């Protein structure tokens, strides 16, 4: 499957270390320079704004998708190429899933974790077959990867489900992982 539209999940805060914003902006520039369209949560703060503004600054295309209640609080970046308001957070994720060919998960907080886990869960249930990559900047996601490995160790998920996502520490690992990704669905109930 060709990848044209990449959905990025990330924090609406920037984090305490400037490297997160630097690498997020580098991703936005990379997306634009390689003719990928960015799909993201539509926010105007934190890493969300960084990835969108960097993509736009490099003449890329950006679809921002935000629920009405957040847009009403003035949290939307309306200068994107295409701006979409949804009724709910769930509608937002459904729209992102429909439009995206692949997902990249940058550092973020609880909302970002939830988005990653939902897309991963939907992948294991065969709701979609799209590649998902953790952008594991400086090991940010190591504890989450360890927790998923622990779930497989104790028989709560099949070992093969660890292949449903890419643990990428740089853009080369992520995009080469996208090129070789194969959605293989093991039996969910293994014990």
N, C-alpha and C positions, 0 to 999 in steps of 0.2 A: 504494500500500500504506500502510495506516495504521501509525503508529509508536506503540507503547505501551511496549515494553521496550527499554531502551537499555543496551548493554553498554559499560562504561568500562574501558579498559586504562590502567594508570598505575603509577607507581613505588611500591615498598614502602619507599622512603625519601622524605623530604620535600624533598630538595634543599637547597642552601645559601641560597637567596633566599626569604624568607617569602612573596613574591608568588605562588609556585607553590601553596602551601597555601591562601592566601587565595582564589585563583581556583578551586581545586578545591572548596573548601567552598561557594563561590558556585554552582558547577555543581550540587552536591548539593541545595542549597536550591531552585534553579531546577527541577530534576527533580521534586522533591516538589510544589512549588507549581503545576506544570503537569501533574500527574497522570501522569508517566512513572514506570515501575518501573525501578529500578537493578538491573543485573546486574553483578557485579564479582568479583574474584578471592578474596574472602573473608578478606583479611588484616586484621590489627589494628595495623599500623604504617604510617607514611608517608602518602603521598597516598591510598593505598587506604583507610586508616582515615578520613582526612579526608572523602572523598566519601561513604562509607557513613554515618558519624556525622552529617554535615550533612543528608543525606537523611532519616535517621530522626528527627533533631531537628525537622524541618519536617513531621513526620507522613507521610513518604513510605514506600514499600515497597521493600525491599532483598532481593535474592537473592544470597547469598554462596556461591561455588563454589570449593572448595579441595581439593587432593589430600591424601590421608590423611597422607602423610609430613610435610607442612608443618603440618597440624593437630596431629600428634603432637608437634611441637616447640613448641606453644603459640602459634602464629602466627595462629590463626583468631579472627575476631570472631563469636562465637556468638550475639550479641544481635540479629542481623538478623531480618527477617521470616521468611525461609526459608533454612535452612542446609543445604548439600549437600556431602558429601565424595565425592571421586572416587578411583579407584585411581591414576591417573597424570596428569601434566600434559597429555598428549594428550587424555585423557578429559575433562579440565576444559575445554579449548578446544572440543571437540566439543559439550559440553553448552551452553556459552555461545553457540556458533553456532546451535544448535537453538532456544534460548530468545529470542535477541535479534532485534529488528526493525532495529536500526541500531547502529553502533559509534562511540564517541568515544575517541580516543587522546590522553591527557594526557602531559606530560613524564614520563620514566622512564628506566630503564637498559636493559640488553641484553635482558632478558625482555620489556619493553614494546615494544622495537623488533621483536623476533621475532613478537610477537602481531600487530602492525600488518602486517608484511610477509606473514605467513601469511594473514591475512584478505584482504589485497589480492591475493595470489597466487591464493587460492581464488576470488576474484571474477573475475579474468581467465580462470580456467579454467571459469567458469560453475557452480561448486559452490554459490555463493549469488549473489543479486542485491541485496544489502542495502547501503545507504549507509554509508560509512566516513568519518569526519572526524578529521583531525589538529587538536587544539586547540593551535595553534602560538603559545603564550604567549611574547611578546617574541622571536619568531623562533627559538624553541628548535629547531624542526624544519626551518628553512631549509636546513641542509646536506643533510638527507635528501631534501627536495624537489629540490634542485639535483642530487643524485646520480641521482634518478629521471629528471629532465630529460636528464641526460647519457646515461643508458641509451637513451632514445628518440632522442637526437641521433645516436648511433652505431649505431642499428638493432637494438638488443637487445630493444626493446619497441616496440609501435606507439604513436604519438603519442596516439591516442585513449585509451590506458590511463591517461593522466594525469587523465582525467575520471572514473575509477573511485573517486577519493577527493576529499574537500573539504579545502582548505587554509584552515582557519578561524582567525582571530586573535581572535575574540570569540564570545560565545554567539549573537548575532544572525546572524553569518555561518554558523555551524554549523547552526542550526535553520532558517534560510531555505534553506540548501543542501539540507537533508533534504527540504524540501517540494518542491523542484524537481528532485531527483535522478532521473536516468533511467539505468538500467544498459544501456549499449550495448556490445555485445561485438564489437570489431573482429577481423579475422583476426589470430591471434597471430603467424603467420609471414609477415612482410611483405617480406623481401628474399631 
